[in-house]
Amino acid sequence: MSDQVVEFIFYLVPVGSLLALFYALYLYFFVSKQEPGTEKMQEISNYVREGAKAYLSRQYKGVGVFFAVMFVILTAISFMDYLPKVVPLAFLTGGLFSALAGFFGMMTATKANARTAWAASKSLNSGLQVAFKSGAVMGLVVVGLGLLDLSIWFLILKYVLNRPIAEITATMLNFGMGASSMALFARVGGGIFTKAADVGADLVGKVEAGIPEDDPRNPAVIADNVGDNVGDVAGMGADLYESYVGSIVATSALAVAAGLGLRGVMVPMIMAVVGVLASIIGTWFVRSEEKAEQKVLLRALRKGTYISAVIVAVVSYPLIGMVLGWEHIGVFGAVLAGLLAGVIIGALTEYYTSANYKPTKEVAETALTGPATVIIGGLSVGMLSTFLPVLVVTIAILISYFVAGRGDFSMGLFGIAISAVGMLSTLGITLATDAYGPVADNAGGIAEMAGLGKEVRNRTDALDSLGNTTAATGKGFAIGSAALTALALIASFTEKVQFESLELINKLTEADGVVPQWLEEASKLNNFLDLTNPQVLVGLLVGAMLPFLFCAMTMKAVGRAAQSIVVEVRRQFKEIAGLMEGKAKADYASCVDICTKSAQKEMMLPALSAIAAPVIVGLLVGVKGVAGLLAGATASGFVLAVMMANAGGSWDNAKKYIEEGNHGGKGSDAHKAAVVGDTVGDPFKDTSGPSLNILIKLVSMVSVVFATFILQNALFK
Amino acid sequence: MSDQVVEFIFYLVPVGSLLALFYALYLYFFVSKQEPGTEKMQEISNYVREGAKAYLSRQYKGVGVFFAVMFVILTAISFMDYLPKVVPLAFLTGGLFSALAGFFGMMTATKANARTAWAASKSLNSGLQVAFKSGAVMGLVVVGLGLLDLSIWFLILKYVLNRPIAEITATMLNFGMGASSMALFARVGGGIFTKAADVGADLVGKVEAGIPEDDPRNPAVIADNVGDNVGDVAGMGADLYESYVGSIVATSALAVAAGLGLRGVMVPMIMAVVGVLASIIGTWFVRSEEKAEQKVLLRALRKGTYISAVIVAVVSYPLIGMVLGWEHIGVFGAVLAGLLAGVIIGALTEYYTSANYKPTKEVAETALTGPATVIIGGLSVGMLSTFLPVLVVTIAILISYFVAGRGDFSMGLFGIAISAVGMLSTLGITLATDAYGPVADNAGGIAEMAGLGKEVRNRTDALDSLGNTTAATGKGFAIGSAALTALALIASFTEKVQFESLELINKLTEADGVVPQWLEEASKLNNFLDLTNPQVLVGLLVGAMLPFLFCAMTMKAVGRAAQSIVVEVRRQFKEIAGLMEGKAKADYASCVDICTKSAQKEMMLPALSAIAAPVIVGLLVGVKGVAGLLAGATASGFVLAVMMANAGGSWDNAKKYIEEGNHGGKGSDAHKAAVVGDTVGDPFKDTSGPSLNILIKLVSMVSVVFATFILQNALFK
């Protein structure tokens, strides 16, 4: 392939982006034109929609302040010459695009819920189509906007500002921080929101007032439904948006460091485009027959994902050979390793959390001896379940490094990074199967509240139950990709430190200045990130502690936020005359607003500590300390996230397994014990655990952005 | 100080060792000659003693097999020239001395329990004296035997085998593995034993048969009391024996690496001797008045510990100046940092776990809303409580490194190692206050069972309650010292890798062979332990996962072992005629034997995985991978251990706080919820958490022993 063709090939990226966005628009219209169901259904759906809007408007206010402050800080740093001048602006666009992805995804999901329920009243396949296609809107919007952001800045940097390729990728590497910050707010805020509403609604509605679950008289019940969208749609979307963009920019930067130049930069970009096409094609294969069991439904969704993965694999092979040259075809091995690792981690998550398999069956059994044994059982499963995912990720790392690198260190690092891109390339469809879950969940709730027939309920139940499985595999996938992306970012961080050190040395040498020892050391890097170095060790210990601290803060936050919902629901029951009799409308928006407010308030401390940690550690113990911090946080955060997600998932399904009539069924002592496990699992799997994905990526991103600043201003260098 | 004096000064080490042992003997006689109380008391005490013996005899059988197998493996490796020939023998003595320390400590403790109860019937101070002095036997035996083992081998290596100092310290570094392995068995086995007996006794005795706690008719009740000694006396002793010996040999090896020669080697040894003296003097200050509150009692114990610490600090200053030369007086700063860090971590543990402070008060409050919130609350406190201890350890590391090293890397590492020695120097007395706890606990049980008066009960209660506090601080101290020791061992590991690589290169060069690249790299070390290196990364991820896997295995083990006790107790109730009427004696020994058997059986898998992990990782991804593994395991293991110990302690005390009449008191719903927390906390704080201390030291020790073997035989080098 000639250089001109390679240069030209870049234009496929904006084309792919627009393709994804237009196809998303097409799917959105498909969802919109479905019948919205009975008046009652529309009313409930509108409440959820209204609530979601209320959440978003408040969220953007809070986040807006944060972005304004960070913009000023970044601008100040860029004027001190520690950052390229365009970074503060790009920080804003990253946040904006991530927010837009969340907005579109959530608007579609809240539109699709009643429509899914209504379609399910016709046939199972119709219900599946509506729910899945609304999920696909989210998936395609995420990848479409991600590629759009990258395209715009690449074109500006290359053709407007005429920067050389090394500077372009170094600059673009800084962009991820906007998306990371937005993702943190979406994930942590959404996670706190959804669990606060869930727990709060249950405590007052079910326990105190004695009205059934999903009763529209409960002012918090809408907030609960909003929460599903807020946490599992918008939060998950922002999380993966960030992994997606992060892995691509990190890989591009490492491609340049490996001496692959523009050709290397093109590889992750083009793979993303192939992924868009593969995802769209994959969606065509998701369909089911009428008399379908859960297994058949699951197979329908899986078929779409697997076909996309195969397409990416098949197309990548010649593509990599032609763009990079056939001597670098080993890079294809890294892509394959990433793709496979993603699939395997998803399957492992299902194994540990589904009641079809031994681990969760055993957790259900421990419920027979009371809540304490359920907790110990679930925690054991969670801890045990860290073994294989770690093994899979480490094997993927080794394969990627050695197959792509074949002895060359920089090429090996590029290999690790590209395996993350491989894993995430089919994000359009994997995210679709994931965002499908809360839509089906909401549809079930609406069918129940609106009093649709038993057959419809059975169908929405089948769809919902499937959603739980895809949610679990989605979580595994999100964690795995976060770990690989974080590792790629660590590598980019060290490359950046080395690059900046050499630049500084050049400047000093030109000015006949003396090069200090720390700078000399930093420029040699390998001489530098030593595990016996106390600065690295300090960073490592603090890094390993950070996820624990973060989890503690988010779990406490859920508790406090739930408490404020309890107060509000009690107030409405008391003050709104006729509410209990169904004559007056509950003030859903106020409940949603309180949820949002306390979510926003409660998430500030954890979010700010995540952002501040690498900067503080860096300013104290230098870039060596930051490197240690990143390694420690990624390793312990990855393991802890897997543990919490799987323990939570296992408790949830153990409870459902008992509710199906096992070990005494609903209302038995075993069931009560299992409910305790489920309640503990809620913040585990929906708040703290998933937030760790962002934490490990965000600390890397912040470190990259502040690298130069830290390099020159640290107390111990 | 002349070189001759320095050489002569070594003889203070065996003298100090004998001093400790003879003083322990003196204290043992003091305890023995106390009146053993009523016949009933003696009977119960004898049961416990009998049970402890049964445990030890079984434990030594199981461990004997393990040591025999390891001896063969190590001998084979030493004949392949990967280890000095004396190491397999020293491995045995390390295990033997550690076992002896456990044996003497436990025998004294089981002798002191009834005597403490009887002494308490005279006055509070008498009770305190007996319990504390029996604890001091354990403390002094541990340090005495540790120093004896070191002295014997030092003298053999230096004067019988005439080895140079570098080889002596390198060889002695391998010795720790015997003590580590023994410690692992003692801690994990003891931890499983004690919790299996506890849970098993409660489930059948209290719940099924309806007999009160501590009723002698319950065959498992003695096993429960034995368990306190097995876990908290023998287990803790073996744990700290290992830290003690490990920190001294690691520091000696690093002293030689830092070019300090014999003088450097003498420093940790002599500091240990000073510590022995200081501990003995400290014990003289532990006394209380009759009308003492818990605070006064605590002050009495603290006084002893603090006086010892001050003595060590004051004496170390001139000692370091004279032995090392005043230009190295910075080393004193490292010692001080270690001493202080130990004290502060102990105090922090108390803050997080005592019901006198906010965190545990809040956990107690969460009991009002049920078991789920108690679990979330306790886990949050545990996770939150990792922040400050990590901060303290990292600050100690930085101070030690920079103050002792002043820019010199090897001296800095020596500084980190010596801070661990500083922290552990007063082990004689800190371990005494720790081993005091289970003695007081047993004494309370015996007073209850033997029907002693209310005033006596109040006194033993006061002593017992104090024991809970010292146990908590002891746990914090054990974790903190384990982390520092592990870090010193990591440094020793890398030094050893470098040393061996250089030796190999020399041999190859002499034989005109070609030096392979991996060996060249290994000999440069700094070029080598790079956090972006995939082998290091893989090790790091596996290392971070290892503590989680280990915890999962030990928690599951407790569950299964408790189940086998339930079966045995039921059998005895059914088969032994007249047992329930008090006419027949329960078969305590069989219960103890079953506890021991299942503890030994259940601990094999976790123990073997801990030993195998570094070897397997090493043989696959080389010494780079091992370095990553050690860093990952130490960082995540330290944080997880703090989390589990503090969450468990907090749940325990929250329950006690409610039992004192708060939030509804005993029998209320809040109390029931708190009991769930306490039950979950049991394996957290007494099995899995403390076992992690050994895990992180053992993996380092195994890595040190197998370093040369791994270096030459790894798949990826």
Contacts between the chains, C-beta under 8 A, distances in Angstrom:
chain1	res1	chain2	res2	distance
A	203	B	369	7.9
A	366	B	559	7.7
A	370	B	676	7.3
A	371	B	371	4.8
A	371	B	372	7.9
A	371	B	676	4.9
A	372	B	371	7.9
A	372	B	675	7.8
A	372	B	676	4.7
A	372	B	679	3.6
A	372	B	680	5.2
A	373	B	559	6.9
A	373	B	679	7.9
A	375	B	375	5.5
A	375	B	676	7.3
A	375	B	680	4.8
A	376	B	555	5.6
A	376	B	558	7.9
A	376	B	559	6.6
A	376	B	679	7.9
A	376	B	680	5.8
A	376	B	683	6.6
A	377	B	559	7.5
A	379	B	552	7.8
A	379	B	555	6.8
A	379	B	680	7.9
A	380	B	551	8.0
A	380	B	552	4.6
A	380	B	555	4.8
A	380	B	556	5.0
A	380	B	559	8.0
A	381	B	552	7.6
A	382	B	552	7.9
A	383	B	548	4.3
A	383	B	549	6.6
A	383	B	551	5.3
A	383	B	552	3.6
A	383	B	555	7.6
A	384	B	549	6.6
A	384	B	552	4.0
A	384	B	553	7.6
A	384	B	556	7.8
A	386	B	545	5.0
A	386	B	548	4.8
A	386	B	549	6.7
A	387	B	545	6.3
A	387	B	549	5.2
A	390	B	541	5.2
A	390	B	542	6.1
A	390	B	544	7.8
A	390	B	545	4.3
A	391	B	542	7.7
A	393	B	541	6.4
A	394	B	537	7.8
A	394	B	538	4.2
A	394	B	541	5.3
A	394	B	542	6.1
A	397	B	534	5.2
A	397	B	537	6.1
A	397	B	538	5.8
A	397	B	541	7.9
A	398	B	534	6.0
A	398	B	535	7.8
A	398	B	538	6.0
A	398	B	621	7.2
A	398	B	716	7.7
A	400	B	534	7.9
A	401	B	534	3.9
A	402	B	534	7.8
A	402	B	716	7.8
A	409	B	533	7.9
A	412	B	534	6.4
A	413	B	532	6.4
A	416	B	534	6.5
A	483	B	541	7.9
A	487	B	537	6.4
A	490	B	531	7.0
A	490	B	532	6.4
A	491	B	532	5.0
A	494	B	531	7.4
A	494	B	532	5.1
A	525	B	530	7.7
A	526	B	526	7.8
A	526	B	527	5.3
A	526	B	530	5.4
A	527	B	526	5.3
A	527	B	527	6.3
A	529	B	529	7.6
A	529	B	530	5.1
A	529	B	531	4.4
A	529	B	532	6.7
A	530	B	525	7.7
A	530	B	526	5.4
A	530	B	529	5.1
A	530	B	530	7.7
A	531	B	490	7.0
A	531	B	494	7.4
A	531	B	529	4.4
A	531	B	531	7.2
A	531	B	536	7.2
A	531	B	627	5.3
A	531	B	628	7.1
A	531	B	630	7.8
A	531	B	631	4.8
A	532	B	413	6.4
A	532	B	490	6.4
A	532	B	491	5.0
A	532	B	494	5.1
A	532	B	529	6.8
A	533	B	409	7.9
A	534	B	397	5.2
A	534	B	398	6.0
A	534	B	400	7.9
A	534	B	401	3.9
A	534	B	402	7.8
A	534	B	412	6.3
A	534	B	416	6.5
A	535	B	398	7.8
A	536	B	531	7.2
A	537	B	394	7.8
A	537	B	397	6.1
A	537	B	487	6.4
A	537	B	631	7.6
A	538	B	394	4.2
A	538	B	397	5.8
A	538	B	398	6.0
A	540	B	631	5.8
A	540	B	635	5.0
A	541	B	390	5.3
A	541	B	393	6.5
A	541	B	394	5.4
A	541	B	397	7.9
A	541	B	483	7.9
A	541	B	635	5.4
A	541	B	638	6.9
A	541	B	639	7.7
A	542	B	390	6.1
A	542	B	391	7.7
A	542	B	394	6.1
A	543	B	635	7.3
A	544	B	390	7.8
A	544	B	544	7.1
A	544	B	635	3.6
A	544	B	636	5.1
A	544	B	638	7.4
A	544	B	639	5.1
A	545	B	386	5.0
A	545	B	387	6.3
A	545	B	390	4.3
A	545	B	639	5.0
A	548	B	383	4.3
A	548	B	386	4.8
A	548	B	639	5.6
A	548	B	643	6.0
A	549	B	383	6.6
A	549	B	384	6.7
A	549	B	386	6.7
A	549	B	387	5.2
A	551	B	380	7.9
A	551	B	383	5.3
A	552	B	379	7.8
A	552	B	380	4.7
A	552	B	381	7.6
A	552	B	382	7.9
A	552	B	383	3.6
A	552	B	384	4.0
A	553	B	384	7.6
A	555	B	376	5.6
A	555	B	379	6.8
A	555	B	380	4.8
A	555	B	383	7.6
A	556	B	380	5.0
A	556	B	384	7.8
A	558	B	376	7.9
A	559	B	366	7.7
A	559	B	373	6.9
A	559	B	376	6.6
A	559	B	377	7.5
A	559	B	380	7.9
A	621	B	398	7.2
A	627	B	531	5.3
A	628	B	531	7.1
A	630	B	531	7.8
A	631	B	531	4.8
A	631	B	537	7.6
A	631	B	540	5.9
A	631	B	631	7.7
A	632	B	635	5.1
A	635	B	540	5.0
A	635	B	541	5.4
A	635	B	543	7.3
A	635	B	544	3.6
A	635	B	632	5.2
A	635	B	635	7.4
A	635	B	636	6.6
A	636	B	544	5.1
A	636	B	635	6.6
A	636	B	636	4.5
A	636	B	639	6.6
A	638	B	541	6.9
A	638	B	544	7.4
A	639	B	541	7.7
A	639	B	544	5.1
A	639	B	545	5.0
A	639	B	548	5.6
A	639	B	636	6.6
A	643	B	548	6.0
A	675	B	372	7.7
A	676	B	370	7.4
A	676	B	371	4.9
A	676	B	372	4.7
A	676	B	375	7.3
A	676	B	676	7.3
A	679	B	372	3.6
A	679	B	373	7.9
A	679	B	376	7.9
A	680	B	372	5.3
A	680	B	375	4.8
A	680	B	376	5.8
A	680	B	379	7.9
A	683	B	376	6.5
A	716	B	398	7.7
A	716	B	402	7.7
